[in-house]
Amino acid sequence: MTQTSQRPLRVLAAMSGGVDSAVAAARAAEAGHDVTGVHLALSANPQSFRTGARGCCTIEDSRDARRAADVIGIPFYVWDLAERFREDVVDDFVAEYEAGRTPNPCLRCNEKIKFAALLDKALALGFDAVCTGHYATVVLNEDGTRELHRASDMAKDQSYVLGVLDEKQLAHAMFPLGDTLTTKDEIRAEAERRGLAVAKKPDSHDICFIADGDTQGFLAGRLGGPAEGDILDEAGAKVGTHEGAFGFTIGQRKGLRIGHPAPDGKPRYVLDISPVNNTVTVGPVEALDVTALTAIKPRWCGTAPAGPGTYTAQLRAHGGETEVTAELVDGTLSVTFTEPVRGVAPGQAVVLYDGTRVVGSATIATTVRKERAAAG
């Protein structure tokens, strides 16, 4: 297997205003490609300045991206995709929480915005590829097919949030940072050597469209404000109240505001969320153990697997791998874990790997909890 073709390409570099996308664009230009930078305006009312490392897509970010493009010596444009972003990412995020699920908006953005809306527009304008600052690797096989693999540096690998890309999208994807064993400090040092002012800019964390980090407040503003409901234990007894089931995620421990401890004195965790009757169920940490799951809307980074197989699975962007067996049956992915895992919530993505190769991803629909012995 070899890296994707090195012939000069017309490349559209998505520049967020951060250091990774700036260095990726610079590397693409240095490799001899004809690069044009573009900043995606994803907010209808962007703030002038971010708060520390929170948020992105601000006016400040677009200016940082423009300055980086000027230093690199490439054309630069700002494209307004705010309406598409609101419909495909923000509205989807709100609807998923309202239904009691826990979505990952970064996956949806990569699927619907960067490698759908942006890529479609790029191809229509005659570009060959979209370049981003993601840490992942696209490999070109001798038969012309492409595969998505983890980044060379596992500590920075971002293949999980790219697991929604299909082979057609991979054919037009470029990740210049994915195949180099460089630390983030070294990427910043490279940016400084190139004269890029974003070299010392903080990385963006949390959800980009919730700049203050208050997810519950954001959801409350869009789902009708506080809606008081009951917090129940596993036996169905009321142990507290909440101001909206949408403000919780499965596996959550903090912020439950339960006034008294469990009978055994141990902390309690969110086990289930029921938007229908606006209740949240809590229990001991061992009640979070999941042995299997089903997942819907599978997307394959190449040919769909035939028959059952053994893989590793990743369940969150910064989580580890766990061994599984998986099988696609009538469009639904059935996954069984070799060892129980915790904190698995409907709405999250399960991404399957074969070694470093990303097989594909699907959205978790249901989970099967490990049976526990009855209390004596």
PEQUIJO-V946742 format. One record per residue. N is the residue number from 1. OMEGA is omega in whole degrees, 0 to 359 (999 if undefined). Layout:
# PEQUIJO-V946742
n=N omega=OMEGA
n=N omega=OMEGA
This chain:
# PEQUIJO-V946742
n=1 omega=179
n=2 omega=175
n=3 omega=180
n=4 omega=187
n=5 omega=180
n=6 omega=177
n=7 omega=180
n=8 omega=181
n=9 omega=168
n=10 omega=189
n=11 omega=173
n=12 omega=182
n=13 omega=176
n=14 omega=185
n=15 omega=184
n=16 omega=188
n=17 omega=179
n=18 omega=186
n=19 omega=183
n=20 omega=182
n=21 omega=178
n=22 omega=179
n=23 omega=178
n=24 omega=179
n=25 omega=180
n=26 omega=179
n=27 omega=180
n=28 omega=179
n=29 omega=180
n=30 omega=179
n=31 omega=176
n=32 omega=180
n=33 omega=176
n=34 omega=191
n=35 omega=171
n=36 omega=179
n=37 omega=176
n=38 omega=174
n=39 omega=181
n=40 omega=175
n=41 omega=187
n=42 omega=180
n=43 omega=179
n=44 omega=180
n=45 omega=183
n=46 omega=176
n=47 omega=180
n=48 omega=184
n=49 omega=174
n=50 omega=176
n=51 omega=181
n=52 omega=181
n=53 omega=182
n=54 omega=174
n=55 omega=173
n=56 omega=177
n=57 omega=178
n=58 omega=175
n=59 omega=177
n=60 omega=180
n=61 omega=180
n=62 omega=178
n=63 omega=178
n=64 omega=179
n=65 omega=180
n=66 omega=179
n=67 omega=179
n=68 omega=179
n=69 omega=179
n=70 omega=180
n=71 omega=180
n=72 omega=180
n=73 omega=180
n=74 omega=175
n=75 omega=184
n=76 omega=179
n=77 omega=171
n=78 omega=179
n=79 omega=181
n=80 omega=176
n=81 omega=186
n=82 omega=182
n=83 omega=179
n=84 omega=179
n=85 omega=179
n=86 omega=183
n=87 omega=190
n=88 omega=184
n=89 omega=185
n=90 omega=181
n=91 omega=177
n=92 omega=179
n=93 omega=181
n=94 omega=181
n=95 omega=180
n=96 omega=178
n=97 omega=179
n=98 omega=179
n=99 omega=178
n=100 omega=179
n=101 omega=183
n=102 omega=184
n=103 omega=172
n=104 omega=185
n=105 omega=179
n=106 omega=176
n=107 omega=182
n=108 omega=179
n=109 omega=178
n=110 omega=182
n=111 omega=190
n=112 omega=186
n=113 omega=188
n=114 omega=183
n=115 omega=171
n=116 omega=181
n=117 omega=181
n=118 omega=181
n=119 omega=179
n=120 omega=180
n=121 omega=180
n=122 omega=181
n=123 omega=179
n=124 omega=181
n=125 omega=175
n=126 omega=176
n=127 omega=180
n=128 omega=187
n=129 omega=171
n=130 omega=182
n=131 omega=176
n=132 omega=180
n=133 omega=178
n=134 omega=176
n=135 omega=178
n=136 omega=185
n=137 omega=172
n=138 omega=182
n=139 omega=178
n=140 omega=179
n=141 omega=181
n=142 omega=180
n=143 omega=177
n=144 omega=178
n=145 omega=181
n=146 omega=178
n=147 omega=173
n=148 omega=180
n=149 omega=175
n=150 omega=174
n=151 omega=179
n=152 omega=178
n=153 omega=183
n=154 omega=182
n=155 omega=182
n=156 omega=186
n=157 omega=178
n=158 omega=183
n=159 omega=180
n=160 omega=183
n=161 omega=176
n=162 omega=183
n=163 omega=179
n=164 omega=184
n=165 omega=178
n=166 omega=186
n=167 omega=178
n=168 omega=179
n=169 omega=179
n=170 omega=180
n=171 omega=182
n=172 omega=181
n=173 omega=179
n=174 omega=180
n=175 omega=186
n=176 omega=182
n=177 omega=192
n=178 omega=187
n=179 omega=178
n=180 omega=179
n=181 omega=179
n=182 omega=178
n=183 omega=178
n=184 omega=177
n=185 omega=179
n=186 omega=175
n=187 omega=178
n=188 omega=178
n=189 omega=177
n=190 omega=178
n=191 omega=180
n=192 omega=178
n=193 omega=180
n=194 omega=180
n=195 omega=181
n=196 omega=185
n=197 omega=181
n=198 omega=184
n=199 omega=184
n=200 omega=181
n=201 omega=180
n=202 omega=174
n=203 omega=176
n=204 omega=178
n=205 omega=179
n=206 omega=184
n=207 omega=191
n=208 omega=184
n=209 omega=173
n=210 omega=190
n=211 omega=182
n=212 omega=177
n=213 omega=183
n=214 omega=182
n=215 omega=182
n=216 omega=178
n=217 omega=178
n=218 omega=181
n=219 omega=180
n=220 omega=180
n=221 omega=182
n=222 omega=181
n=223 omega=173
n=224 omega=176
n=225 omega=183
n=226 omega=175
n=227 omega=188
n=228 omega=178
n=229 omega=185
n=230 omega=167
n=231 omega=186
n=232 omega=171
n=233 omega=184
n=234 omega=180
n=235 omega=180
n=236 omega=179
n=237 omega=180
n=238 omega=180
n=239 omega=180
n=240 omega=178
n=241 omega=178
n=242 omega=182
n=243 omega=178
n=244 omega=182
n=245 omega=181
n=246 omega=182
n=247 omega=184
n=248 omega=173
n=249 omega=179
n=250 omega=183
n=251 omega=181
n=252 omega=178
n=253 omega=184
n=254 omega=174
n=255 omega=181
n=256 omega=178
n=257 omega=174
n=258 omega=190
n=259 omega=182
n=260 omega=183
n=261 omega=174
n=262 omega=180
n=263 omega=181
n=264 omega=178
n=265 omega=183
n=266 omega=180
n=267 omega=178
n=268 omega=184
n=269 omega=176
n=270 omega=180
n=271 omega=183
n=272 omega=178
n=273 omega=181
n=274 omega=179
n=275 omega=182
n=276 omega=179
n=277 omega=174
n=278 omega=177
n=279 omega=176
n=280 omega=180
n=281 omega=181
n=282 omega=180
n=283 omega=181
n=284 omega=185
n=285 omega=181
n=286 omega=178
n=287 omega=178
n=288 omega=182
n=289 omega=181
n=290 omega=181
n=291 omega=182
n=292 omega=177
n=293 omega=169
n=294 omega=181
n=295 omega=185
n=296 omega=179
n=297 omega=181
n=298 omega=175
n=299 omega=187
n=300 omega=176
n=301 omega=186
n=302 omega=181
n=303 omega=177
n=304 omega=180
n=305 omega=179
n=306 omega=178
n=307 omega=181
n=308 omega=179
n=309 omega=177
n=310 omega=183
n=311 omega=162
n=312 omega=182
n=313 omega=173
n=314 omega=189
n=315 omega=176
n=316 omega=189
n=317 omega=183
n=318 omega=180
n=319 omega=178
n=320 omega=179
n=321 omega=175
n=322 omega=183
n=323 omega=182
n=324 omega=162
n=325 omega=184
n=326 omega=180
n=327 omega=177
n=328 omega=181
n=329 omega=179
n=330 omega=176
n=331 omega=179
n=332 omega=180
n=333 omega=176
n=334 omega=184
n=335 omega=177
n=336 omega=182
n=337 omega=176
n=338 omega=175
n=339 omega=181
n=340 omega=176
n=341 omega=183
n=342 omega=175
n=343 omega=180
n=344 omega=185
n=345 omega=172
n=346 omega=183
n=347 omega=177
n=348 omega=176
n=349 omega=168
n=350 omega=181
n=351 omega=182
n=352 omega=179
n=353 omega=169
n=354 omega=191
n=355 omega=177
n=356 omega=183
n=357 omega=175
n=358 omega=180
n=359 omega=181
n=360 omega=182
n=361 omega=176
n=362 omega=182
n=363 omega=183
n=364 omega=180
n=365 omega=181
n=366 omega=177
n=367 omega=176
n=368 omega=182
n=369 omega=177
n=370 omega=178
n=371 omega=181
n=372 omega=178
n=373 omega=180
n=374 omega=180
n=375 omega=182
n=376 omega=999
